[in-house]
Structure formats: structure tokens, C-alpha cells
């Protein structure tokens, strides 16, 4: 039994846009601007978008040349072997699965705010994570509380149920949601432009305050945070087994969805920084705060409703991508067989999707978005570097292989090996995204905040254990 090929270029592009535009623009833009970059968050978006563009070309070429399931995991399996592919797949769980928790946290914030507008006050213990972060001038501290974000967890479980029903049916719903979400953002930009106060853009790069707070270091740190905002465009590559013409449509979906998302991000960020003082934006619903400042009460409800519905489409795309990666890994016997068992009627991996959704729902209830975004950005940048490296290796191993889509082929020769300029730049910028994250994690070890580093170590240890005691024995 195989997956159904039902997705065309429009549905694939909508899948990419729907998976990308989410908590990054609705939540993390305000946090990154207030704590790191100020109005220069626009430059951070450009930097992160540029890093992703190089990787998008590599994804497009690999998806056309090797229309296999599993996204970066599938490409790594052909280039790096079983062990290397396992680690790429395990890091992709950070990129797709855990990032889904961050998106659901954004859903929880906007949903709670929207309900409050209608007089329904949700208790804190229903929409607050067990771990909470407190950011000071130079450090971030983590506190514990007897609370769970059950609103965000419920969003994850609802989308999990929809995915279990079938991709084509869910894709139709997702396309409608994406159009609504993008439409709301365009309305926000159109209404916000006349309300811009250019004085709020000055100084465009705030004076440096030490560490990664403001100045040029702050731009790079903010870029590493909002790198989280670009997670999703490559979800299109996981849809190859369900695309009608994967060699043509998948590269189109990847690159077009990234370009559309980047343009939308830049427009929204410019308006947001020009409407509200950037130091006030470290809130759960910065766009709603900006609309309040504009003075359109009815638009506040529209923005919040668009965020609530739109963030569901991101959860859909990310859970879809991760379930298909686990489907492929289970088919290769690196994970238990139930991850690749298809429902006889819907022909979807229902058991694996349910297990994955439950894990993501638990992470949503427990972890704050600050920690999630750092872990996701780290996993994403590492996976992107692996994809670019795979593109270089594949060009050298199979120089004459048919490539329906080819990235611009500028390259240099080093010891008989052809090194493509674009994938090399993709690796370089991915490492640029990683450096501030790793620096902050190491700093946290010496300033009394080792939480992120400990979570990462535990996560990597779990990956090593699963591969050692299951994957290596059964593959």
C-alpha cells in the first residue's frame, strides 16, 4: 500500500506558505526586536531569509533529482549512510516536531487574548507552560510553576486528528486557511502604513548594550531567533510521494513559498516597528498590540482571529512533514513499524501521527517558546547544513544524473572535487545562525541558566540511545 499522489503545485506552495508563516511573525518578531535588534529586526529577517534561499536551491535540486520521501533524511540516507541519516532525521524532529510546539504556544496566546475580548477569561493555569523564562539585561532565567498550556496542546491534538483523516481533505482546508491568514497580514500592512511614525525607526540599529543585546551582534542574535520563522518552506520536500509531478512541482513549491513568506515578513516587520515602540513588543500578541495603537478595534479581532486560524495551518504543515519523515525512517527500520503502518481507508500513517501528536502536545504544555525557538533554530540550521553538504556530494557522485531542476552552477575545483558556491554559502550562513545560539547556551552554563543546554544534551542522548538499541539492530 502506498501514499496517494494528489498534490499539485498550488497545494504544495500553500503547504509551504502555510507551514512557514506562523509563530515566527505573530510572536517571535516582537520578542526578537525587543530583546536583541530593535528596528534592525528587518535586517535580521533579510539575513535569515538569505540563509534559507541558498538552502532552498539545494532542496529544490535534490527533491527533483531524488524524489524520495523523508525530506533531508531521505537525501542524507543516500549520501551519508544509515548513521548519518539517523542524526539528520533526529534533528529534523527539532525542526518540525518541536517547532510545532512553539507555534501552538503562539496559538494559545492569541486564542486566550481573543477569548478575553469576548469576556471569556481563561485561567493562567490553562494557557501557561510549566517552565517559564525571565529575561534580564544579560541573562535568561527559568522558573517552574504548577501550570500546563492545555490550550496549545488541544490545538496540536485537533490538527493531529485532521491529519489522520487524509491528506487531500486536509490540504483543501489548509489552502483556505492560508489564504485567510495571508489576507489578514496584508490588511494589517495596508492599514498600518498610514499610521507609521518614522521616528520609531530611529536609531535603526540601537546602541550596543553588551552580550547580544542590540548593535550588530543583536542583529545576528535576532536572526538566529527568527530563523525559527522560516521553518516550514522545506516541508514541501516531504510531500514528494504525494505530489502528482514531484520533479517539477516540489522545487516550485519550495522556492515560491520561501520567496512569498520572506516578502510578507519584511512588510509586516517594517510596519510593526513603525507603529509601536519596539521595546514594548516583548508580548505574546505583538500584532494585536500594534493594531490597538493604530486605533482600529474591529481590526484587532480580525488579526487575532487570523492568527488563531492561521497558526493551525502551521501546526498542520509541520506535523504533516514530521509524520512523513518518521514514516520513511520506520520503513527503513530505524523506528518501530507502527510509524509506517497505513490506515486501510485513509492511507495515512494514523498510528505514527497519533504518537507524534501526543509527544508534541506534551512539549507544548511544558516548554516556553523562548527555549523552543532556540532548540528549533539549532536543529534547523544543522539540518540545512546537511542538505547543502548532500547537494555538493550528490553533484560529485552523480555528475551525469538527470536533474529536472538545477540550481545556478557556479563552482570551484578543490583537489578534484567540485564545490558549488550556492550550497557552500548555504552551509556558511547556517553556521552563522548557529553561532549565537551555541554562544548563549555556553554562557548559560556559567551564569546559572543551563536549561537549554541540558535539554539539548538530553535530546541528543535520547537520539543516541534509540539508534544504539533499536535503529542499528533492526535497520
Buried (B, 14 or more C-beta within 10 A) or exposed (E): EEBBBBBBBBBBBBBBBBBBBBBBBBBBBBBBBBBBBBBBBBBBBBBBBBBBBBBBBBBBBBBBBBBBBBBBBBBBBBBBEBBBBBBBBBBBBBBBBBBBBBBBBBBBBBBBBBBEEEEEEBEEEBBBBBBBBEBEEEBBBBEEEEBBBBBBBBBBBBBBEBBBBBBEEBBEBBBEBBBBBBEBBEBBBEBBEEBBEEEBBEEEBBEEEEBBBBBEBBBBBBBBBBBBBBBBBBBBBBBBBBBBBBBBBBBBBBBBBBBBBBEBBBBBBBBBBBBBEBEBBBBBBBBBBBBBBBEBEEBBBBBBBBBBBBBBBBBBBBBBBBBBBBBBBBBBBBBBEBBBBBBEEBBBBBBBBBBBBBBBBBBBBBBBBBBBBBBBBBBBBBBBBBBBBBBBBBBEEEEEEEBBBEBEEEBEEEEEEEBBBBBBBBBEBBBBBBEBBBBBBEBBEEBEBBBBBBBBEEBEEEBEEBBEEBBEEEB
